[in-house]
Amino acid sequence: MRAWQALVEMLRHKREGSRVRNQLAAMTERELLDCGMTRAEITYELHKPRLRQ
């Protein structure tokens, strides 16, 4: 049962990461500056290999 729970938790984590990346990609330059982030940082996060996320 623990393996199943671990799999479900991993999928939830991946889905949450995907949701956050999509929200960051949709932010304006002003919103990113308010968060202390740059478009280059967001682009890097969106394009880095999934295993490193």
PDB file with SEQRES, HELIX, SHEET and CRYST1 records, atoms N, CA, C and O in Angstrom:
SEQRES   1 A   53  MET ARG ALA TRP GLN ALA LEU VAL GLU MET LEU ARG HIS          
SEQRES   2 A   53  LYS ARG GLU GLY SER ARG VAL ARG ASN GLN LEU ALA ALA          
SEQRES   3 A   53  MET THR GLU ARG GLU LEU LEU ASP CYS GLY MET THR ARG          
SEQRES   4 A   53  ALA GLU ILE THR TYR GLU LEU HIS LYS PRO ARG LEU ARG          
SEQRES   5 A   53  GLN                                                          
HELIX    1 AA1 ARG A    2  ALA A   26  1                                  25    
HELIX    2 AA2 GLU A   29  CYS A   35  1                                   7    
HELIX    3 AA3 ARG A   39  HIS A   47  1                                   9    
HELIX    4 AA4 ARG A   50  ARG A   52  5                                   3    
CRYST1    1.000    1.000    1.000  90.00  90.00  90.00 P 1           1          
ATOM      1  N   MET A   1       0.822  -1.203   0.000  1.00  0.00           N  
ATOM      2  CA  MET A   1       0.000   0.000   0.000  1.00  0.00           C  
ATOM      3  C   MET A   1       0.865   1.266   0.000  1.00  0.00           C  
ATOM      4  O   MET A   1       0.498   2.266  -0.617  1.00  0.00           O  
ATOM      5  N   ARG A   2       2.004   1.225   0.685  1.00  0.00           N  
ATOM      6  CA  ARG A   2       2.859   2.406   0.743  1.00  0.00           C  
ATOM      7  C   ARG A   2       3.374   2.799  -0.634  1.00  0.00           C  
ATOM      8  O   ARG A   2       3.486   3.986  -0.941  1.00  0.00           O  
ATOM      9  N   ALA A   3       3.688   1.808  -1.463  1.00  0.00           N  
ATOM     10  CA  ALA A   3       4.178   2.116  -2.815  1.00  0.00           C  
ATOM     11  C   ALA A   3       3.104   2.868  -3.592  1.00  0.00           C  
ATOM     12  O   ALA A   3       3.409   3.821  -4.308  1.00  0.00           O  
ATOM     13  N   TRP A   4       1.866   2.451  -3.457  1.00  0.00           N  
ATOM     14  CA  TRP A   4       0.758   3.119  -4.144  1.00  0.00           C  
ATOM     15  C   TRP A   4       0.626   4.557  -3.657  1.00  0.00           C  
ATOM     16  O   TRP A   4       0.462   5.475  -4.461  1.00  0.00           O  
ATOM     17  N   GLN A   5       0.697   4.751  -2.358  1.00  0.00           N  
ATOM     18  CA  GLN A   5       0.601   6.094  -1.790  1.00  0.00           C  
ATOM     19  C   GLN A   5       1.759   6.971  -2.257  1.00  0.00           C  
ATOM     20  O   GLN A   5       1.568   8.155  -2.537  1.00  0.00           O  
ATOM     21  N   ALA A   6       2.949   6.401  -2.343  1.00  0.00           N  
ATOM     22  CA  ALA A   6       4.113   7.157  -2.818  1.00  0.00           C  
ATOM     23  C   ALA A   6       3.922   7.571  -4.269  1.00  0.00           C  
ATOM     24  O   ALA A   6       4.273   8.688  -4.649  1.00  0.00           O  
ATOM     25  N   LEU A   7       3.367   6.679  -5.078  1.00  0.00           N  
ATOM     26  CA  LEU A   7       3.114   6.994  -6.485  1.00  0.00           C  
ATOM     27  C   LEU A   7       2.089   8.121  -6.607  1.00  0.00           C  
ATOM     28  O   LEU A   7       2.279   9.052  -7.390  1.00  0.00           O  
ATOM     29  N   VAL A   8       1.022   8.041  -5.847  1.00  0.00           N  
ATOM     30  CA  VAL A   8      -0.010   9.078  -5.872  1.00  0.00           C  
ATOM     31  C   VAL A   8       0.586  10.419  -5.442  1.00  0.00           C  
ATOM     32  O   VAL A   8       0.300  11.450  -6.051  1.00  0.00           O  
ATOM     33  N   GLU A   9       1.405  10.407  -4.403  1.00  0.00           N  
ATOM     34  CA  GLU A   9       2.029  11.643  -3.926  1.00  0.00           C  
ATOM     35  C   GLU A   9       2.982  12.214  -4.971  1.00  0.00           C  
ATOM     36  O   GLU A   9       3.035  13.430  -5.156  1.00  0.00           O  
ATOM     37  N   MET A  10       3.728  11.360  -5.651  1.00  0.00           N  
ATOM     38  CA  MET A  10       4.641  11.819  -6.694  1.00  0.00           C  
ATOM     39  C   MET A  10       3.865  12.478  -7.832  1.00  0.00           C  
ATOM     40  O   MET A  10       4.282  13.514  -8.350  1.00  0.00           O  
ATOM     41  N   LEU A  11       2.746  11.884  -8.219  1.00  0.00           N  
ATOM     42  CA  LEU A  11       1.930  12.455  -9.288  1.00  0.00           C  
ATOM     43  C   LEU A  11       1.331  13.795  -8.870  1.00  0.00           C  
ATOM     44  O   LEU A  11       1.258  14.721  -9.678  1.00  0.00           O  
ATOM     45  N   ARG A  12       0.908  13.902  -7.631  1.00  0.00           N  
ATOM     46  CA  ARG A  12       0.393  15.182  -7.120  1.00  0.00           C  
ATOM     47  C   ARG A  12       1.473  16.252  -7.159  1.00  0.00           C  
ATOM     48  O   ARG A  12       1.216  17.392  -7.547  1.00  0.00           O  
ATOM     49  N   HIS A  13       2.666  15.883  -6.761  1.00  0.00           N  
ATOM     50  CA  HIS A  13       3.790  16.826  -6.757  1.00  0.00           C  
ATOM     51  C   HIS A  13       4.104  17.294  -8.178  1.00  0.00           C  
ATOM     52  O   HIS A  13       4.319  18.485  -8.400  1.00  0.00           O  
ATOM     53  N   LYS A  14       4.134  16.383  -9.130  1.00  0.00           N  
ATOM     54  CA  LYS A  14       4.412  16.739 -10.521  1.00  0.00           C  
ATOM     55  C   LYS A  14       3.320  17.654 -11.074  1.00  0.00           C  
ATOM     56  O   LYS A  14       3.615  18.612 -11.787  1.00  0.00           O  
ATOM     57  N   ARG A  15       2.063  17.361 -10.749  1.00  0.00           N  
ATOM     58  CA  ARG A  15       0.944  18.183 -11.216  1.00  0.00           C  
ATOM     59  C   ARG A  15       1.024  19.593 -10.632  1.00  0.00           C  
ATOM     60  O   ARG A  15       0.775  20.577 -11.329  1.00  0.00           O  
ATOM     61  N   GLU A  16       1.367  19.682  -9.364  1.00  0.00           N  
ATOM     62  CA  GLU A  16       1.502  20.993  -8.719  1.00  0.00           C  
ATOM     63  C   GLU A  16       2.634  21.786  -9.367  1.00  0.00           C  
ATOM     64  O   GLU A  16       2.487  22.982  -9.620  1.00  0.00           O  
ATOM     65  N   GLY A  17       3.755  21.132  -9.636  1.00  0.00           N  
ATOM     66  CA  GLY A  17       4.870  21.804 -10.296  1.00  0.00           C  
ATOM     67  C   GLY A  17       4.480  22.313 -11.672  1.00  0.00           C  
ATOM     68  O   GLY A  17       4.864  23.412 -12.070  1.00  0.00           O  
ATOM     69  N   SER A  18       3.723  21.515 -12.387  1.00  0.00           N  
ATOM     70  CA  SER A  18       3.258  21.915 -13.714  1.00  0.00           C  
ATOM     71  C   SER A  18       2.341  23.130 -13.617  1.00  0.00           C  
ATOM     72  O   SER A  18       2.434  24.053 -14.426  1.00  0.00           O  
ATOM     73  N   ARG A  19       1.466  23.125 -12.636  1.00  0.00           N  
ATOM     74  CA  ARG A  19       0.537  24.242 -12.440  1.00  0.00           C  
ATOM     75  C   ARG A  19       1.308  25.526 -12.128  1.00  0.00           C  
ATOM     76  O   ARG A  19       1.005  26.586 -12.676  1.00  0.00           O  
ATOM     77  N   VAL A  20       2.288  25.427 -11.260  1.00  0.00           N  
ATOM     78  CA  VAL A  20       3.087  26.600 -10.885  1.00  0.00           C  
ATOM     79  C   VAL A  20       3.864  27.122 -12.088  1.00  0.00           C  
ATOM     80  O   VAL A  20       3.907  28.331 -12.317  1.00  0.00           O  
ATOM     81  N   ARG A  21       4.478  26.229 -12.856  1.00  0.00           N  
ATOM     82  CA  ARG A  21       5.226  26.671 -14.045  1.00  0.00           C  
ATOM     83  C   ARG A  21       4.309  27.373 -15.030  1.00  0.00           C  
ATOM     84  O   ARG A  21       4.697  28.380 -15.622  1.00  0.00           O  
ATOM     85  N   ASN A  22       3.102  26.862 -15.216  1.00  0.00           N  
ATOM     86  CA  ASN A  22       2.149  27.507 -16.124  1.00  0.00           C  
ATOM     87  C   ASN A  22       1.755  28.893 -15.621  1.00  0.00           C  
ATOM     88  O   ASN A  22       1.630  29.829 -16.411  1.00  0.00           O  
ATOM     89  N   GLN A  23       1.561  29.026 -14.323  1.00  0.00           N  
ATOM     90  CA  GLN A  23       1.219  30.333 -13.766  1.00  0.00           C  
ATOM     91  C   GLN A  23       2.368  31.322 -13.936  1.00  0.00           C  
ATOM     92  O   GLN A  23       2.144  32.481 -14.285  1.00  0.00           O  
ATOM     93  N   LEU A  24       3.588  30.871 -13.692  1.00  0.00           N  
ATOM     94  CA  LEU A  24       4.743  31.751 -13.861  1.00  0.00           C  
ATOM     95  C   LEU A  24       4.894  32.182 -15.312  1.00  0.00           C  
ATOM     96  O   LEU A  24       5.214  33.338 -15.587  1.00  0.00           O  
ATOM     97  N   ALA A  25       4.669  31.269 -16.234  1.00  0.00           N  
ATOM     98  CA  ALA A  25       4.797  31.589 -17.657  1.00  0.00           C  
ATOM     99  C   ALA A  25       3.770  32.634 -18.082  1.00  0.00           C  
ATOM    100  O   ALA A  25       4.012  33.401 -19.014  1.00  0.00           O  
ATOM    101  N   ALA A  26       2.634  32.664 -17.408  1.00  0.00           N  
ATOM    102  CA  ALA A  26       1.564  33.591 -17.777  1.00  0.00           C  
ATOM    103  C   ALA A  26       1.725  34.975 -17.142  1.00  0.00           C  
ATOM    104  O   ALA A  26       0.988  35.899 -17.487  1.00  0.00           O  
ATOM    105  N   MET A  27       2.672  35.126 -16.227  1.00  0.00           N  
ATOM    106  CA  MET A  27       2.836  36.401 -15.525  1.00  0.00           C  
ATOM    107  C   MET A  27       3.436  37.466 -16.433  1.00  0.00           C  
ATOM    108  O   MET A  27       4.214  37.172 -17.340  1.00  0.00           O  
ATOM    109  N   THR A  28       3.056  38.706 -16.165  1.00  0.00           N  
ATOM    110  CA  THR A  28       3.620  39.839 -16.902  1.00  0.00           C  
ATOM    111  C   THR A  28       5.007  40.158 -16.340  1.00  0.00           C  
ATOM    112  O   THR A  28       5.382  39.682 -15.269  1.00  0.00           O  
ATOM    113  N   GLU A  29       5.755  40.968 -17.080  1.00  0.00           N  
ATOM    114  CA  GLU A  29       7.080  41.385 -16.613  1.00  0.00           C  
ATOM    115  C   GLU A  29       6.981  42.095 -15.261  1.00  0.00           C  
ATOM    116  O   GLU A  29       7.816  41.889 -14.381  1.00  0.00           O  
ATOM    117  N   ARG A  30       5.968  42.919 -15.109  1.00  0.00           N  
ATOM    118  CA  ARG A  30       5.770  43.659 -13.854  1.00  0.00           C  
ATOM    119  C   ARG A  30       5.504  42.699 -12.693  1.00  0.00           C  
ATOM    120  O   ARG A  30       6.063  42.865 -11.609  1.00  0.00           O  
ATOM    121  N   GLU A  31       4.660  41.703 -12.917  1.00  0.00           N  
ATOM    122  CA  GLU A  31       4.367  40.727 -11.869  1.00  0.00           C  
ATOM    123  C   GLU A  31       5.623  39.949 -11.485  1.00  0.00           C  
ATOM    124  O   GLU A  31       5.863  39.684 -10.307  1.00  0.00           O  
ATOM    125  N   LEU A  32       6.416  39.589 -12.486  1.00  0.00           N  
ATOM    126  CA  LEU A  32       7.661  38.876 -12.204  1.00  0.00           C  
ATOM    127  C   LEU A  32       8.612  39.739 -11.381  1.00  0.00           C  
ATOM    128  O   LEU A  32       9.232  39.254 -10.435  1.00  0.00           O  
ATOM    129  N   LEU A  33       8.725  41.011 -11.739  1.00  0.00           N  
ATOM    130  CA  LEU A  33       9.585  41.920 -10.977  1.00  0.00           C  
ATOM    131  C   LEU A  33       9.107  42.042  -9.534  1.00  0.00           C  
ATOM    132  O   LEU A  33       9.920  42.097  -8.611  1.00  0.00           O  
ATOM    133  N   ASP A  34       7.799  42.085  -9.340  1.00  0.00           N  
ATOM    134  CA  ASP A  34       7.243  42.152  -7.987  1.00  0.00           C  
ATOM    135  C   ASP A  34       7.623  40.920  -7.166  1.00  0.00           C  
ATOM    136  O   ASP A  34       7.769  41.001  -5.947  1.00  0.00           O  
ATOM    137  N   CYS A  35       7.781  39.786  -7.838  1.00  0.00           N  
ATOM    138  CA  CYS A  35       8.167  38.528  -7.178  1.00  0.00           C  
ATOM    139  C   CYS A  35       9.678  38.382  -7.076  1.00  0.00           C  
ATOM    140  O   CYS A  35      10.175  37.448  -6.447  1.00  0.00           O  
ATOM    141  N   GLY A  36      10.408  39.307  -7.696  1.00  0.00           N  
ATOM    142  CA  GLY A  36      11.861  39.225  -7.676  1.00  0.00           C  
ATOM    143  C   GLY A  36      12.422  38.222  -8.663  1.00  0.00           C  
ATOM    144  O   GLY A  36      13.516  37.693  -8.462  1.00  0.00           O  
ATOM    145  N   MET A  37      11.682  37.958  -9.725  1.00  0.00           N  
ATOM    146  CA  MET A  37      12.118  36.996 -10.736  1.00  0.00           C  
ATOM    147  C   MET A  37      12.231  37.680 -12.086  1.00  0.00           C  
ATOM    148  O   MET A  37      11.638  38.733 -12.322  1.00  0.00           O  
ATOM    149  N   THR A  38      13.000  37.064 -12.963  1.00  0.00           N  
ATOM    150  CA  THR A  38      13.138  37.588 -14.317  1.00  0.00           C  
ATOM    151  C   THR A  38      12.537  36.605 -15.307  1.00  0.00           C  
ATOM    152  O   THR A  38      12.338  35.432 -14.989  1.00  0.00           O  
ATOM    153  N   ARG A  39      12.252  37.084 -16.494  1.00  0.00           N  
ATOM    154  CA  ARG A  39      11.732  36.215 -17.551  1.00  0.00           C  
ATOM    155  C   ARG A  39      12.752  35.117 -17.873  1.00  0.00           C  
ATOM    156  O   ARG A  39      12.374  33.985 -18.176  1.00  0.00           O  
ATOM    157  N   ALA A  40      14.043  35.453 -17.808  1.00  0.00           N  
ATOM    158  CA  ALA A  40      15.089  34.460 -18.089  1.00  0.00           C  
ATOM    159  C   ALA A  40      15.042  33.307 -17.086  1.00  0.00           C  
ATOM    160  O   ALA A  40      15.228  32.150 -17.463  1.00  0.00           O  
ATOM    161  N   GLU A  41      14.796  33.613 -15.819  1.00  0.00           N  
ATOM    162  CA  GLU A  41      14.698  32.557 -14.806  1.00  0.00           C  
ATOM    163  C   GLU A  41      13.501  31.652 -15.078  1.00  0.00           C  
ATOM    164  O   GLU A  41      13.589  30.433 -14.930  1.00  0.00           O  
ATOM    165  N   ILE A  42      12.398  32.249 -15.470  1.00  0.00           N  
ATOM    166  CA  ILE A  42      11.199  31.466 -15.769  1.00  0.00           C  
ATOM    167  C   ILE A  42      11.447  30.591 -16.991  1.00  0.00           C  
ATOM    168  O   ILE A  42      11.084  29.415 -17.000  1.00  0.00           O  
ATOM    169  N   THR A  43      12.060  31.159 -18.014  1.00  0.00           N  
ATOM    170  CA  THR A  43      12.360  30.394 -19.225  1.00  0.00           C  
ATOM    171  C   THR A  43      13.250  29.209 -18.888  1.00  0.00           C  
ATOM    172  O   THR A  43      13.033  28.106 -19.391  1.00  0.00           O  
ATOM    173  N   TYR A  44      14.246  29.425 -18.044  1.00  0.00           N  
ATOM    174  CA  TYR A  44      15.130  28.341 -17.618  1.00  0.00           C  
ATOM    175  C   TYR A  44      14.326  27.242 -16.928  1.00  0.00           C  
ATOM    176  O   TYR A  44      14.489  26.064 -17.243  1.00  0.00           O  
ATOM    177  N   GLU A  45      13.465  27.618 -15.993  1.00  0.00           N  
ATOM    178  CA  GLU A  45      12.657  26.633 -15.269  1.00  0.00           C  
ATOM    179  C   GLU A  45      11.738  25.850 -16.206  1.00  0.00           C  
ATOM    180  O   GLU A  45      11.538  24.648 -16.032  1.00  0.00           O  
ATOM    181  N   LEU A  46      11.189  26.537 -17.189  1.00  0.00           N  
ATOM    182  CA  LEU A  46      10.266  25.874 -18.108  1.00  0.00           C  
ATOM    183  C   LEU A  46      10.969  24.892 -19.033  1.00  0.00           C  
ATOM    184  O   LEU A  46      10.356  23.932 -19.498  1.00  0.00           O  
ATOM    185  N   HIS A  47      12.256  25.126 -19.305  1.00  0.00           N  
ATOM    186  CA  HIS A  47      12.951  24.303 -20.289  1.00  0.00           C  
ATOM    187  C   HIS A  47      13.987  23.344 -19.720  1.00  0.00           C  
ATOM    188  O   HIS A  47      14.593  22.588 -20.479  1.00  0.00           O  
ATOM    189  N   LYS A  48      14.207  23.351 -18.417  1.00  0.00           N  
ATOM    190  CA  LYS A  48      15.204  22.433 -17.884  1.00  0.00           C  
ATOM    191  C   LYS A  48      14.636  21.010 -17.889  1.00  0.00           C  
ATOM    192  O   LYS A  48      13.421  20.820 -17.827  1.00  0.00           O  
ATOM    193  N   PRO A  49      15.516  20.024 -17.962  1.00  0.00           N  
ATOM    194  CA  PRO A  49      15.048  18.628 -18.001  1.00  0.00           C  
ATOM    195  C   PRO A  49      14.192  18.293 -16.783  1.00  0.00           C  
ATOM    196  O   PRO A  49      14.481  18.738 -15.672  1.00  0.00           O  
ATOM    197  N   ARG A  50      13.168  17.530 -16.993  1.00  0.00           N  
ATOM    198  CA  ARG A  50      12.211  17.198 -15.927  1.00  0.00           C  
ATOM    199  C   ARG A  50      12.856  16.498 -14.736  1.00  0.00           C  
ATOM    200  O   ARG A  50      12.411  16.695 -13.605  1.00  0.00           O  
ATOM    201  N   LEU A  51      13.877  15.697 -14.951  1.00  0.00           N  
ATOM    202  CA  LEU A  51      14.506  14.979 -13.846  1.00  0.00           C  
ATOM    203  C   LEU A  51      15.183  15.915 -12.862  1.00  0.00           C  
ATOM    204  O   LEU A  51      15.384  15.544 -11.706  1.00  0.00           O  
ATOM    205  N   ARG A  52      15.540  17.114 -13.288  1.00  0.00           N  
ATOM    206  CA  ARG A  52      16.206  18.070 -12.412  1.00  0.00           C  
ATOM    207  C   ARG A  52      15.221  18.956 -11.677  1.00  0.00           C  
ATOM    208  O   ARG A  52      15.646  19.753 -10.841  1.00  0.00           O  
ATOM    209  N   GLN A  53      13.963  18.863 -11.937  1.00  0.00           N  
ATOM    210  CA  GLN A  53      12.986  19.754 -11.317  1.00  0.00           C  
ATOM    211  C   GLN A  53      12.589  19.276  -9.963  1.00  0.00           C  
ATOM    212  O   GLN A  53      11.770  19.912  -9.299  1.00  0.00           O  
TER     213      GLN A  53                                                      
END                                                                             
